[in-house]
């Protein structure tokens, strides 16, 4: 699977979920999108499922930056390392444009306040693979060395000046001033 196909599947899940939510009230948007995406993934071959998972892993690594963590920290009112992982998965679910925009300029997330934590995306392809094959080992996770620490310079969570300077739009939306 290539990234173009990956993002096409994510976009399809967004579009189909929006249709579903317009017809049915009270559904959780993230649960509805995951359900829709799971149906799309169930149509893929085993090799395509592996490819999908590899791209999820790659995108998660690319988004493992202090600058993005700072933006997410403001949006969520604090964020543990596990929650930052789930935030990045939720960011991927919003599509290529939002994802790439956030990596290029984390303060752009002020335009996308709907991002939710989403642990389940991290294992969705594995779940489909296991349901189909009965084997939980989707693939031997051969990967280049993952970043043990986020890229960039760490932020001090108590430094309001840093947040005001680096994330002016997010600061305006989420600060407690």
PyMOL commands that set and color helices and strands:
alter all, ss='L'
color gray80, all
select helices_A, chain A and resi 3-23+29-41+46-62+66-76+81-92+96-104+106-111+120-133+160-166+168-174
alter helices_A, ss='H'
color red, helices_A
deselect
rebuild
show_as cartoon
